[in-house]
């Protein structure tokens, strides 16, 4: 996040404090860190790490009393690295590592909350190298639906060993639980925070999903000429209006109850016969007749308006799938695709 030099009225208290800490020398800042409690350190650290570029003009306006010192330093940059360096001047390294893991890693108040936000394939890849008893403890602490996906991603024999130990498990001693939690924190979560990065093709697919039809086609064609493999991966990850055929009847009816009927009529004006039939077959005869009449009475419509209506329905569908209210089924291989 970059702050403009005229943003002074919109800067929050934590942002002002973060800019001050970054502008001060590390020795002076160290004395201030000692006066803060844990919650204040976490909030201030998170703000510092996400500030981005701070123009020197803004820094000077905020801290007139320190104008000479700050003007000499110029602009300051808030980043994870600069925040960690400043913290190390004032706090023990293990405490700094814990704080940085908190602001870098997956969201969650406790270690087990954080694990619940880790991709099941990533977690399974790590756990398959642990003892079955350790994995059993972890599986017993995370949510059942997440544990199910992780176990399914483990080798079958190993998963069976884990399940057998879970069945025999009684109450876990606090010392054992603390040791497992510490191991996860040091060996897994800290590394995950530094190395996890969203797949670039997935990110580009999301961007392409938000292009209008003409721009999508033009840029995909251009990308295919430069990098056909990348273009194919992006197309495979995209979810378009035509992909609604992956909905089962129950899912279609859920979508129908959620979306605005005028948006559906506009979206279907530019849809294929397959998608049209999908929706009409899941509506009553009377509702289908009303919708057809509405589409006919619209007359010619702009392609841009059709694209916007279709995108709104796609976004709604993906939100419903993310909440678990509908399931998207791949007709080719019967795998469930949840976005």
C-alpha positions as CSV (number, residue, x, y, z in Angstrom):
1,X,0.0,0.0,0.0
2,X,1.5,3.3,-1.1
3,X,0.4,6.6,0.6
4,X,0.3,9.8,-1.4
5,X,1.8,12.9,0.0
6,X,-1.7,14.5,0.3
7,X,-3.2,11.6,2.2
8,X,-2.4,13.1,5.7
9,X,-6.0,13.4,6.7
10,X,-6.7,9.8,6.0
11,X,-3.8,8.3,7.8
12,X,-4.7,6.3,10.9
13,X,-3.0,6.4,14.3
14,X,-1.2,3.0,13.8
15,X,0.0,4.2,10.4
16,X,1.4,7.4,11.9
17,X,3.1,5.4,14.6
18,X,4.5,3.0,12.0
19,X,6.0,5.8,9.9
20,X,7.6,7.3,13.0
21,X,9.2,3.9,14.0
22,X,10.5,3.5,10.5
23,X,11.9,7.0,10.3
24,X,13.7,6.8,13.7
25,X,17.1,5.2,13.9
26,X,17.0,1.5,15.0
27,X,18.6,2.4,18.3
28,X,16.0,5.1,19.2
29,X,13.1,2.8,18.0
30,X,14.4,0.0,20.2
31,X,13.7,2.0,23.4
32,X,10.1,2.5,22.2
33,X,9.5,-1.1,21.5
34,X,10.3,-2.0,25.1
35,X,7.4,0.2,26.2
36,X,4.8,-1.6,24.1
37,X,2.7,-4.7,25.1
38,X,2.3,-7.7,22.9
39,X,-0.9,-6.6,21.2
40,X,0.6,-3.2,20.4
41,X,3.7,-4.8,19.0
42,X,1.6,-7.0,16.7
43,X,-0.6,-4.2,15.5
44,X,2.3,-1.8,14.9
45,X,4.5,-4.6,13.2
46,X,1.7,-5.5,10.9
47,X,1.1,-1.9,9.9
48,X,4.8,-1.3,9.3
49,X,5.1,-4.4,7.1
50,X,2.3,-3.3,4.9
51,X,3.0,0.5,4.5
52,X,4.9,0.3,1.3
53,X,6.6,3.5,0.0
54,X,6.1,6.6,2.2
55,X,6.9,9.9,0.4
56,X,9.3,12.1,2.4
57,X,6.9,15.1,2.0
58,X,4.3,13.1,3.9
59,X,6.7,12.1,6.6
60,X,7.8,15.7,7.1
61,X,4.2,17.0,7.3
62,X,3.3,14.4,9.9
63,X,6.4,15.0,12.1
64,X,7.2,18.7,11.9
65,X,9.2,18.4,15.1
66,X,11.5,15.9,13.5
67,X,11.7,17.6,10.1
68,X,15.4,18.0,9.9
69,X,16.2,14.4,10.7
70,X,13.5,13.0,8.5
71,X,14.2,15.2,5.5
72,X,17.8,14.0,5.6
73,X,16.6,10.4,5.5
74,X,14.2,11.0,2.6
75,X,11.4,8.5,2.1
76,X,11.1,5.3,4.1
77,X,9.9,1.9,2.9
78,X,7.8,-0.3,5.1
79,X,8.4,-4.0,4.4
80,X,8.6,-7.3,6.2
81,X,12.4,-7.2,6.0
82,X,12.7,-3.7,7.5
83,X,10.2,-4.5,10.2
84,X,12.0,-7.6,11.2
85,X,15.4,-5.8,11.3
86,X,14.0,-3.1,13.6
87,X,12.4,-5.7,15.9
88,X,15.6,-7.6,16.2
89,X,17.2,-4.5,17.7
90,X,14.8,-4.5,20.6
91,X,13.5,-8.1,21.1
92,X,14.9,-11.6,21.4
93,X,15.1,-13.4,18.0
94,X,12.6,-16.2,19.0
95,X,10.1,-13.5,19.9
96,X,10.7,-11.7,16.6
97,X,10.3,-14.9,14.7
98,X,6.9,-15.5,16.4
99,X,5.7,-12.0,15.7
100,X,6.8,-12.1,12.0
101,X,5.2,-15.5,11.6
102,X,1.9,-14.0,13.0
103,X,1.9,-11.2,10.4
104,X,3.3,-13.2,7.5
105,X,1.6,-16.6,7.9
106,X,-2.0,-17.7,7.4
107,X,-4.7,-15.9,9.4
108,X,-5.8,-17.3,12.8
109,X,-5.6,-16.6,16.5
110,X,-4.1,-20.0,17.4
111,X,-1.8,-22.5,15.6
112,X,-4.7,-24.8,14.9
113,X,-6.7,-21.9,13.5
114,X,-3.8,-21.1,11.2
115,X,-3.5,-24.7,10.1
116,X,-7.2,-24.6,9.1
117,X,-6.3,-21.9,6.6
118,X,-3.4,-23.9,5.0
119,X,-4.2,-25.7,1.7
120,X,-4.8,-29.4,2.3
121,X,-2.3,-30.5,-0.3
122,X,0.4,-28.3,1.2
123,X,-0.3,-29.6,4.7
124,X,-0.5,-33.2,3.6
125,X,2.9,-32.8,1.8
126,X,4.5,-31.7,5.1
127,X,2.7,-34.2,7.4
128,X,3.6,-37.3,5.2
129,X,7.1,-37.0,6.6
130,X,6.0,-36.9,10.2
131,X,5.3,-39.8,12.6
132,X,1.7,-41.1,12.3
133,X,1.1,-40.3,16.0
134,X,2.1,-36.7,15.4
135,X,-0.2,-36.5,12.4
136,X,-3.0,-38.1,14.4
137,X,-2.7,-35.3,17.0
138,X,-2.9,-32.7,14.3
139,X,-5.9,-34.3,12.6
140,X,-7.7,-34.3,16.0
141,X,-7.2,-30.6,16.4
142,X,-8.3,-29.2,13.0
143,X,-11.8,-29.1,11.6
144,X,-13.2,-32.5,10.5
145,X,-13.8,-31.3,6.9
146,X,-10.2,-30.1,6.6
147,X,-8.9,-33.3,8.2
148,X,-10.8,-35.3,5.7
149,X,-9.2,-33.6,2.7
150,X,-5.8,-33.9,4.3
151,X,-6.2,-37.6,5.0
152,X,-7.4,-38.1,1.4
153,X,-4.2,-36.5,0.1
154,X,-2.0,-38.8,2.2
155,X,-0.7,-42.2,0.9
156,X,-3.3,-44.8,1.8
157,X,-1.2,-46.9,4.1
158,X,0.0,-43.9,6.0
159,X,-3.5,-42.4,6.3
160,X,-4.7,-45.8,7.7
161,X,-1.9,-45.7,10.3
162,X,-3.0,-42.2,11.3
163,X,-6.7,-43.2,11.6
164,X,-5.9,-46.2,13.7
165,X,-3.9,-44.0,16.1
166,X,-6.7,-41.5,16.2
167,X,-9.1,-44.3,17.1
168,X,-6.9,-45.4,20.0
169,X,-6.1,-41.8,21.1
170,X,-7.2,-40.7,24.5
171,X,-6.8,-37.2,25.9
172,X,-3.5,-35.7,24.7
173,X,-1.2,-34.5,27.4
174,X,-0.5,-30.8,27.4
175,X,3.2,-31.3,27.1
176,X,2.8,-33.4,24.0
177,X,0.4,-30.9,22.5
178,X,2.8,-28.0,23.2
179,X,5.7,-29.9,21.6
180,X,3.7,-30.7,18.4
181,X,2.5,-27.0,18.3
182,X,6.1,-25.7,18.7
183,X,7.4,-28.1,16.0
184,X,4.7,-26.9,13.6
185,X,5.4,-23.3,14.4
186,X,9.2,-23.6,13.9
187,X,9.5,-26.1,11.1
188,X,6.3,-25.6,9.1
189,X,4.5,-22.3,9.6
190,X,7.6,-20.1,9.6
191,X,8.8,-21.7,6.3
192,X,5.3,-21.5,4.8
193,X,5.1,-17.8,5.6
194,X,8.3,-17.2,3.7
195,X,7.8,-19.6,0.7
196,X,4.0,-19.8,0.1
197,X,3.0,-17.8,-2.9
198,X,-0.1,-17.9,-4.9
199,X,0.2,-19.7,-8.2
200,X,0.8,-17.1,-10.9
201,X,-1.4,-18.9,-13.4
202,X,-4.3,-19.0,-10.9
203,X,-3.9,-15.3,-10.3
204,X,-3.9,-14.6,-14.1
205,X,-7.0,-16.8,-14.5
206,X,-8.9,-14.7,-12.0
207,X,-7.8,-11.6,-13.9
208,X,-9.0,-13.1,-17.2
209,X,-12.3,-14.0,-15.6
210,X,-12.9,-10.3,-15.1
211,X,-12.1,-9.2,-18.6
212,X,-15.0,-8.5,-21.0
213,X,-15.4,-11.1,-23.8
214,X,-13.5,-9.1,-26.4
215,X,-10.5,-8.3,-24.2
216,X,-10.3,-11.9,-23.0
217,X,-10.3,-13.3,-26.5
218,X,-7.7,-10.8,-27.7
219,X,-5.3,-11.2,-24.9
220,X,-5.6,-15.0,-24.8
221,X,-4.8,-15.2,-28.5
222,X,-1.8,-12.9,-28.1
223,X,-0.6,-15.0,-25.1
224,X,-1.0,-18.3,-27.1
225,X,1.4,-16.9,-29.7
226,X,4.0,-16.0,-27.1
227,X,3.5,-18.9,-24.6
228,X,1.0,-21.6,-25.5
229,X,1.6,-23.6,-22.4
230,X,0.8,-20.7,-20.1
231,X,-2.3,-19.8,-22.1
232,X,-3.6,-23.4,-21.8
233,X,-3.0,-23.5,-18.1
234,X,-4.8,-20.2,-17.6
235,X,-7.8,-21.4,-19.7
236,X,-8.0,-24.6,-17.7
237,X,-8.2,-22.6,-14.5
238,X,-10.7,-20.0,-15.7
239,X,-14.4,-20.4,-14.7
240,X,-16.7,-18.9,-17.2
241,X,-20.5,-18.5,-17.7
242,X,-20.5,-21.6,-19.9
243,X,-18.9,-23.6,-17.1
244,X,-22.2,-23.4,-15.3
245,X,-23.0,-26.7,-17.0
246,X,-20.9,-28.2,-14.2
247,X,-23.7,-27.5,-11.8
248,X,-26.0,-30.3,-10.7
249,X,-29.8,-29.6,-10.6
250,X,-29.7,-28.8,-6.9
251,X,-27.0,-26.2,-7.6
252,X,-28.8,-24.6,-10.5
253,X,-31.9,-24.2,-8.3
254,X,-29.7,-22.6,-5.5
255,X,-28.3,-20.2,-8.0
256,X,-31.7,-19.4,-9.3
257,X,-32.9,-18.5,-5.8
258,X,-29.9,-16.2,-5.3
259,X,-29.5,-14.2,-8.5
260,X,-31.7,-11.3,-9.7
261,X,-34.1,-12.5,-12.5
262,X,-33.4,-9.5,-14.7
263,X,-29.7,-10.3,-14.6
264,X,-30.4,-13.9,-15.6
265,X,-32.6,-12.8,-18.5
266,X,-29.8,-10.5,-19.8
267,X,-27.1,-13.1,-19.2
268,X,-29.0,-15.9,-21.1
269,X,-29.4,-13.6,-24.1
270,X,-25.8,-14.3,-24.9
271,X,-25.6,-17.8,-23.6
272,X,-25.3,-21.1,-25.5
273,X,-28.4,-23.3,-26.0
274,X,-26.8,-25.8,-23.5
275,X,-26.6,-23.3,-20.7
276,X,-30.1,-21.9,-21.5
277,X,-31.6,-25.4,-21.4
278,X,-29.8,-26.0,-18.1
279,X,-31.6,-23.1,-16.4
280,X,-35.0,-23.6,-18.1
281,X,-35.0,-27.3,-17.2
282,X,-34.7,-26.4,-13.6
283,X,-37.5,-23.9,-13.6
284,X,-41.3,-24.4,-13.5
285,X,-43.1,-24.1,-16.8
286,X,-44.7,-20.8,-15.7
287,X,-41.4,-19.3,-14.5
288,X,-39.7,-20.4,-17.7
289,X,-42.4,-18.8,-19.9
290,X,-42.1,-15.5,-18.0
291,X,-38.3,-15.5,-18.4
292,X,-38.5,-16.3,-22.2
293,X,-41.0,-13.4,-22.6
294,X,-38.7,-11.1,-20.7
295,X,-35.7,-12.0,-22.9
296,X,-37.8,-11.5,-26.0
297,X,-39.1,-8.1,-24.9
298,X,-35.6,-6.9,-24.3
299,X,-34.9,-6.7,-28.0
300,X,-31.2,-6.2,-29.0
301,X,-28.9,-5.7,-26.0
302,X,-25.3,-4.5,-25.8
303,X,-22.7,-7.3,-25.5
304,X,-21.0,-5.4,-22.7
305,X,-24.2,-5.5,-20.6
306,X,-24.5,-9.3,-21.3
307,X,-20.9,-9.8,-20.2
308,X,-21.5,-7.9,-17.0
309,X,-24.6,-9.9,-16.2
310,X,-22.9,-13.2,-16.8
311,X,-19.9,-12.1,-14.7
312,X,-22.2,-11.3,-11.8
313,X,-23.8,-14.7,-12.0
314,X,-20.3,-16.4,-12.2
315,X,-19.1,-14.5,-9.1
316,X,-22.3,-15.4,-7.2
317,X,-21.9,-19.1,-8.2
318,X,-18.2,-19.2,-7.1
319,X,-19.2,-17.6,-3.7
320,X,-21.9,-20.2,-3.2
321,X,-19.4,-23.0,-4.0
322,X,-16.8,-21.5,-1.6
323,X,-19.5,-21.5,1.1
324,X,-20.2,-25.2,0.4
325,X,-23.8,-24.4,-0.6
326,X,-23.3,-25.9,-4.1
327,X,-20.9,-28.3,-5.8
328,X,-19.4,-27.8,-9.2
329,X,-18.9,-31.1,-11.0
330,X,-16.5,-31.8,-13.8
331,X,-18.6,-33.7,-16.4
332,X,-15.4,-35.1,-18.0
333,X,-14.0,-37.0,-15.1
334,X,-16.6,-36.7,-12.3
335,X,-14.1,-34.9,-10.1
336,X,-15.6,-32.2,-7.8
337,X,-14.2,-28.7,-8.5
338,X,-14.7,-26.3,-5.7
339,X,-13.7,-22.7,-6.2
